Amino acid sequence: MSRVLEGALDGAGLRVCVVVSRWNEFVTRRLLEGAEKVLRERGLADDAVTVAWVPGAFELPTAATWAASSGRFDAVICLGAVIRGETAHFEYVAGGAAEGIRQAAQSTGVPVIFGVLTVDTVEQALSRTGGKDGHKGEEAAQAAIEMANLRKLLTA
């Protein structure tokens, strides 16, 4: 019979850093509020959550790497919103953020969660921050707790 491991959704005792992009703050603040709500509901103490603001989504990976490398956090959540414009800027920022966040997780071994919206319109972004398409900030917080707990099981 196989041994099955799953990360619990109990955040008691975990320490999490939430790195948030200031660009499109009217969206990212909503993502942050949802993430903080879930972290509290799942048992993280207020002093176990650190929020770090960065200028934009492109800077998320750098701050995430710093946080993950510090040894102070069990998981890092990256929150941002990249809304398509009229130039290729969207592809560079969204792609760079995604690749950098992946690399931060792989290079440090700490769960670094991709909570960056990559959408075509403001309406789509707002729909993903508590509208008909759910709340991606809340989902990112749940993923962080689950992965932090799974990491403990797999590395014990």
N, C-alpha and C positions, 0 to 999 in steps of 0.2 A: 504494500500500500504506500502511496506517495505521501510525503510530508508536505503539507500546504501551509505556507506562511502568508499572512495578510497583516498590513499595518492597521492598528486600531485607530478609531477616530476620537480617542481621548487625548486631549492636549495637555493634561495636567503634568507639570514638571518640564514641559518643553520650553525652549527659548527660540523665538522667531524674529527675524528682521524682515520688515516690509520696505522694499525700495520702490519709490513712487516717482513717476515722471511729472514734473510741473507743467510741461507742455500739454495742452488740452485739459487743464486742471478741472474744468467743469465736469469732465468725465472721470478723470482719475481719482478725484476726491470721492466720488460715488463708489468707485471700485474699492478704495481704501475703507470707506465706511462699512461696506459689505464684508470685507475681509476681517476687519476688527470685530465686527459683530459675531462672526462664526468663531473666531479665535477665543473670544470671551465665553461664548456658549459651550465650547468644547473644553473649557477648563483652564485656559492659559490665564495666568495672573497678569494684571495690567503692567507690572514691571518686568514681565517676561517678553514683552513685545516692544521692539524698537522700530521707529519709522524714520527712514532716511529719504529725503527729497533730493532729486537730481534734476538738472535742467530739462532733459528730454529723454525719449525712449532709447536713443542711441547711447546714452550714458548709463543706462541700467546695468549692462553687463559688467562694467568696470566696478561700480559700487557693489554689485552682487558678489563679485570675486573677492573684493576686500572683506565684505561681511562673512562670506563662507570660509575664507582663509583665516579668519581671526580666532577660531576655536570657541567663540562666544555663542554661536547659534546652532540649533539643530536643523533649521531649514531657513531658506531665504525665499521670499515671494517678490517677484518683479511685476509691478503694475504700470501699465502705460496705455496710451490710445494713439494709434497712428491712423489718421483719416486721409484717405486718398485725395489728392489735389489734382492740379492740371499738369504737373511735371512728373518726372521719374523719381523724384525725391522720396516718394512713398516706398518704392521698392528697395531703395538703398537703406532707408531707416528701418523698415520692417524686417528686411532680411538680415541686416547687421545686428539688430536687437535679438532676433531669434537665434542666430548662430552664436552670438556672444553669450547668451544665457545658457545655451546648451553646453558651450565650452566651459563656462564657470562651474556648472554642475559636474562635468566630467573631470575637470582638472583638480577639483577640491574634494570630490566624493560626498559633498553635502548636497541634499536636495535643493535645487534652485528651480522654482516654479515659474513657468511662463504664463503670466496673467496680462499679456499685452493684447489689446484689441487691435485688429487690423481690418478696418472697415472702409466702405465706400462713402458713407454719409454720417452726419451727426445723428440722424434718426436711428441708424443701425447701432451706433455706439450706445445711445441711451436705452435702446431696447435690450442691450446686453448688460445693463447696470440696474436691473430690477424690473424690466419690462417683459414683454411676451417671450423674449429669448433667454430668460433666466437672469442670473446675476453671476457674472464671471469672477468678480472679486470674492464672492462667497465660495465659489467652486475652487478657486486658487488656494484659499485658506484650508479647505478640506483636503486638497491634494497635498499641501505642505505637511499637515498633521499625519496623514496616512503614510507618506513617504518617510518622514522622520522616524516614525515608529517602526516601519518596515526595515529601515537601515539599522536600527538597534537590534532587530531580530537577526538580520543577515550578517552583522559584524560582531555579534557576541561570541 
